[in-house]
Amino acid sequence: MTDPRAQAIAVEARRQEESCLYTSTSLYLWLRQVRRQKQIFVVVPIILGAIAGFSAFKEHVPAVLVASLTLIASLFPALADALKITTSVDEITASAATFKALQDRFRRLATITVLSDVDAAETALSELMDRMDVARSSSITPPERYFVAAQAKIKSGDYDFSVDLTAPQNTLPRA
């Protein structure tokens, strides 16, 4: 590719592709943890309530322990509501999917669209950047440890496609 405009578009698309990869991976890793927390907030009160209500248990432990288990079990729904775990799962899921879709779009722009029509590629880049602005506006930010985990996962090769490893070397610049 000799056209400097096409080259610049390809480089920027690759940069945004990489940004989306790291963001979506961080979000998916965080999503796994938030889903586990949600499961805990559903299962633990059921188990505590069952133990507290079990008659054989009531006969062998002090009443204060039974009352404490019942109290703790009753607090879980309020805590789940206060932490907005259900909302978080939905928001993180939507955001992760958006960034993953944008990643694919930026990759296609850098490897396909830019080769055929530079003006169309520039328009597509502008539209994708507008979509990126919308995706970023949700302000969902995973804790730092998930970004670090995403970096390690990506660098380990977990997101390398076997087709890319066997295909002729891509001549487009990587960000």
C-alpha positions as a printed Julia matrix, in Angstrom:
175×3 Matrix{Float64}:
   0.0     0.0    0.0
   1.67    3.2   -1.16
  -1.07    5.79  -0.59
  -0.12    7.66   2.61
  -3.8     8.32   3.42
  -4.64    4.64   3.13
  -1.61    3.8    5.25
  -2.68    6.28   7.96
  -6.24    4.95   7.96
  -4.98    1.36   8.26
  -2.68    2.27  11.14
  -5.43    4.13  13.0
  -7.9     1.28  12.41
  -5.34   -1.21  13.78
  -4.77    1.03  16.81
  -8.5     1.17  17.52
  -8.81   -2.59  16.9
  -6.18   -3.21  19.56
  -7.86   -0.8   21.96
 -11.16   -2.62  21.49
  -9.46   -5.99  22.01
  -8.01   -4.92  25.36
 -11.22   -3.23  26.47
 -13.53   -6.1   25.5
 -11.21   -8.7   27.05
 -11.04   -6.72  30.31
 -14.82   -6.41  30.33
 -15.36  -10.12  29.65
 -12.96  -11.11  32.44
 -14.71   -8.72  34.82
 -18.11  -10.02  33.67
 -17.16  -13.55  34.74
 -16.46  -12.3   38.27
 -19.64  -10.21  38.47
 -21.68  -13.22  37.32
 -20.06  -15.35  40.05
 -20.94  -12.68  42.61
 -24.52  -12.68  41.35
 -24.69  -16.46  41.76
 -23.35  -16.16  45.3
 -25.99  -13.57  46.12
 -28.67  -15.99  44.93
 -27.38  -19.26  46.38
 -26.0   -18.24  49.78
 -29.27  -16.86  51.22
 -31.1   -19.99  50.07
 -28.56  -22.21  51.81
 -28.49  -20.08  54.98
 -32.29  -19.98  55.11
 -32.48  -23.75  54.63
 -29.96  -24.37  57.41
 -31.73  -21.95  59.75
 -35.08  -23.61  59.03
 -33.82  -27.19  59.42
 -35.42  -28.51  62.61
 -32.53  -30.83  63.56
 -30.18  -27.85  63.34
 -32.44  -25.75  65.56
 -32.37  -28.41  68.29
 -28.56  -28.51  68.54
 -27.49  -24.88  68.26
 -28.33  -21.76  70.23
 -31.34  -19.76  69.06
 -29.11  -16.74  68.56
 -27.17  -18.62  65.85
 -30.38  -19.57  64.04
 -31.56  -15.97  64.26
 -28.18  -14.72  63.0
 -28.27  -17.03  59.98
 -31.8   -15.88  59.19
 -30.75  -12.24  59.49
 -27.72  -12.73  57.25
 -29.81  -14.58  54.65
 -32.34  -11.75  54.62
 -29.62   -9.15  54.01
 -28.39  -10.66  50.73
 -31.28   -9.45  48.52
 -30.9    -5.92  49.89
 -27.14   -6.0   49.31
 -27.58   -7.33  45.77
 -30.05   -4.55  45.06
 -27.78   -1.89  46.57
 -24.8    -3.16  44.56
 -26.96   -3.29  41.39
 -25.42   -6.62  40.43
 -28.12   -7.44  37.87
 -27.73   -4.06  36.22
 -23.96   -4.46  36.21
 -24.16   -7.83  34.46
 -26.42   -6.4   31.76
 -24.32   -3.26  31.28
 -21.0    -5.09  31.21
 -22.38   -7.7   28.79
 -23.63   -5.04  26.38
 -20.45   -2.99  26.6
 -18.17   -5.99  26.08
 -20.17   -7.1   23.05
 -20.07   -3.59  21.59
 -16.28   -3.35  21.9
 -15.83   -6.85  20.46
 -17.99   -5.93  17.45
 -16.05   -2.68  16.98
 -12.79   -4.62  17.13
 -13.91   -6.76  14.2
 -15.11   -3.72  12.24
 -11.8    -1.91  12.71
  -9.88   -5.03  11.64
 -11.96   -5.35   8.46
 -11.44   -1.67   7.74
  -7.66   -2.03   8.09
  -7.37   -5.21   6.05
 -10.12   -4.99   3.43
 -11.91   -1.65   3.04
  -8.78    0.48   2.93
  -7.45   -1.59  -0.01
 -10.39   -0.9   -2.28
 -11.47    2.7   -1.74
  -9.59    5.19   0.43
 -12.48    7.67   0.53
 -14.9     4.94   1.66
 -12.32    3.8    4.22
 -12.01    7.32   5.6
 -15.8     7.6    5.87
 -15.98    4.19   7.53
 -13.26    5.16  10.0
 -15.16    8.31  10.91
 -18.37    6.34  11.45
 -16.58    3.72  13.54
 -14.96    6.42  15.66
 -18.44    7.88  16.28
 -19.59    4.42  17.4
 -16.49    4.17  19.58
 -17.38    7.48  21.24
 -20.86    6.12  22.02
 -19.39    2.88  23.39
 -16.98    4.8   25.6
 -19.71    7.11  26.88
 -21.18    4.38  29.09
 -18.23    4.92  31.45
 -18.09    1.3   32.56
 -14.58    0.86  33.86
 -13.38   -2.52  35.03
 -11.04   -2.65  38.0
  -7.35   -2.42  37.03
  -6.67   -6.08  37.84
  -8.93   -7.14  34.94
  -6.99   -4.99  32.5
  -3.74   -6.54  33.74
  -5.29  -10.01  33.37
  -6.47   -9.1   29.86
  -2.97   -7.96  28.9
  -1.51  -11.26  30.08
  -4.2   -13.28  28.3
  -3.73  -11.43  25.01
   0.07  -11.53  25.17
  -0.04  -15.28  25.89
  -1.58  -15.78  22.44
  -5.09  -16.72  23.55
  -6.54  -14.36  20.95
  -4.27  -15.3   18.05
  -6.21  -17.03  15.29
  -4.7   -20.11  13.72
  -5.68  -18.78  10.27
  -3.46  -15.76  10.9
  -0.54  -17.95  11.9
  -0.67  -19.97   8.66
  -1.63  -17.14   6.28
   0.96  -15.17   4.31
   2.39  -12.3    6.35
  -0.02   -9.36   6.39
   1.74   -6.38   4.89
  -0.48   -3.8    6.56
   1.13   -2.04   9.51
   0.14   -3.07  13.0
  -0.4    -0.45  15.67
